[in-house]
Amino acid sequence: MMEAVLEGIYLNIPRTDLKFFKELAGKMGWITETKDGYLKKYIASRPKHVPLSDEEIMSEVAAVRYRK
């Protein structure tokens, strides 16, 4: 049995056609996700407590930005 290789794409679809497209995608076994949903899922997956102080973060930013 071959595994499917997924390719992510971004489509601009008129809102009037969105319901139809989601139904079609569901019948085809495709995964649909809005840009907002994708962003919310990414933000939710990020660590909540980073063990760095504000000063350490700013020091890192300055080191990268200004090569100090």
C-alpha positions, 0 to 999 in steps of 0.5 A, a space after each residue: 500500500 502506498 502512502 499519499 504525499 501531501 502538498 499544501 496549497 493556498 486557494 482564494 475561493 469566493 465565500 459563496 462557493 466555500 460550502 461546496 468546496 468543503 463538501 467536495 474536499 471532505 468527499 475526496 478525503 482532503 484536509 481544509 483549513 483557513 489561514 486563521 485556523 492554521 495560525 491559531 493552531 500554530 500559536 496554541 502549539 508554542 511554549 507558554 513559559 519560556 525560561 528567559 527574562 526580557 533582558 535575555 531576550 532583548 540581548 539575543 535580539 540585539 546580538 542578531 540584529 546588530 551583530 554584538 
